[in-house]
Amino acid sequence: MTIRYCAVLLFVLGAILQAQAPPPQGTPAAQLPLSGRPGQGGSVNTVETPVPGVTSSVNTLNTSMQVQGPYAGSVAGTAKPFSGKLSLREAVARGLEYNLGTEGLTQAMRQARGQARVARSSLLPNLNGYLREAVETENLAALGLRIHVPIPGFSFPTIVGPFNYYDLRATLTQTVADLTALNNYRSAQELVKANEAALRDARDLVVLAASGAYLQVMAAEARVRSAQAQIDTAQALFKQTQDRRAVGLNPQIDVNRSQVQLQTQQQRLMSLQNDVAKQKINLARLVGLPVNDGYEITDDIPYSPAPDLTIEQALKQAYETRADLQSAEAQVRAAERTRSAARWEHLPSLALSADYGAIGVNPGQSHGTFTVVGTLRIPIWQGGRTEGETQEADAALGQRRAELEDVRGRIEADVRDAFLDLKTAANQLEVARNNQQVARETLTLTRQRFEAGITDAVEVTQAQESVVSADLDYITSVFAHNLSKVALARAIGRAEERLGQFLKMP
């Protein structure tokens, strides 16, 4: 009887101690990193670099691709069959699927979604269950429990037990009103949107990288075909000078000059063939193909006029569709929510907790019990934590706003740069086309003069070099014009959708 009485007394004591436990601490505001830009590096840009040519080649707008960081690599696309022939659309599709430029941002987006779910959990009901079976011996004196029973000859024991009890219970906690937790969740939602937009922007960069690499392979192969044609011309001239030397119409020096010209063209061809192989390997790396040049590109993108679009229209569309701008805007909204969460930590919060279960010596001798507790937490002084977190949130918000303005400026620069390159490439393309026609006519007339004995092989060699120069300039101009249109598609946004329209692809 005494032991049972003590056990009941301990249960009551435990309930009292639990009721006097300190209330839970308030929800802290989430802290954002200072910068909202994606952690992974890498870039895709169009740059102007010299293209290998002849000494008489003019200084044209020689545009090329510069791909750095994860965008220059890919995973092996073994799951997708490959026929050995690659079109531009397939190259872009493979790049979007296998290029590493999107991989890191895909994982960042998954992480942001997980963080949003964690933030939401503090606003939703939390339900737990537990089963406890305890065997205890207690020292009541050590617990500070001193009971004097006014019964002669009876003393209350200080050591009780061992005794056991069984407790099967379910607990429920629910946040009723907590503006800090609510703003943490809204900030996490905005971060999800920011990461989704950053992933779309990375896909635009992959489109630019894959398309630019494909166009570079096309231009390199066009230079090889031009060099092969020049070899045929140089071969014919060399044979002609040999024949004329045999009958005494030309000196040996003309034969030597034509032979040097032929060997120069052969050397140039080997260099250009090497460049084609490297460009194809680079394209394979970007789009997840086996790293070799053993495949064939099937598309030939000729010159087509620039899209009928003004700079003002392009800028308007870019501000509406550029994913990096949308990501920066979402980062600003997330920072604003985080600042609100920090500022509102000083406001009261209301939470509800409840439990219900059966407790007793064993399951057969148990009885149902329940507890319902409503807690109104009123922060009075947190040691300066709220002010410190607000200051951190203000700094992050200021950085996010600065980055947003930088993105706006970069978008305008991208659009204007693309229009300048388009205009210059179109103008030099027209000049290169005319130069090509004039150079070929000059070569034909010079060879006729050589056959008639009016001139020597020097003039023919110079005319042939002019043709080579004109051909290279034309190929470079077509490539620059097409690449500028791809860059404009990326500058406006949604490059994958605009690619076929801007390049007039079937």
Secondary structure, DSSP 4 states (H G I P E B T S, - for coil): -HHHHHHHHHHHHHHHHHHTSPPPPPPPPP---S--S-S---EEEEEE-PPP--TT------EEEEEEGGGG-B---TTS---SEE-HHHHHHHHHHHBTTTHHHHHHHHHHHHHHHHHHHTTS-EEEEEEEEEEEEEETTTTT------STT----SEEEEEEEEEEEEEEEEEEE-HHHHHHHHHHHHHHHHHHHHHHHHHHHHHHHHHHHHHHHHHHHHHHHHHHHHHHHHHHHHHHHHHHHHTTSS-HHHHHHHHHHHHHHHHHHHHHHHHHHHHHHHHHHHHT--SSS-SEE-------PPPS--HHHHHHHHHHH-HHHHHHHHHHHHHHHHHHHHHGGGS-EEEEEEEEEEEESSGGGEEEEEEEEEEEE-----TTHHHHHHHHHHHHHHHHHHHHHHHHHHHHHHHHHHHHHHHHHHHHHHHHHHHHHHHHHHHHHHHHHHHTTSS-HHHHHHHHHHHHHHHHHHHHHHHHHHHHHHHHHHHHS-HHHHHHHHHT--
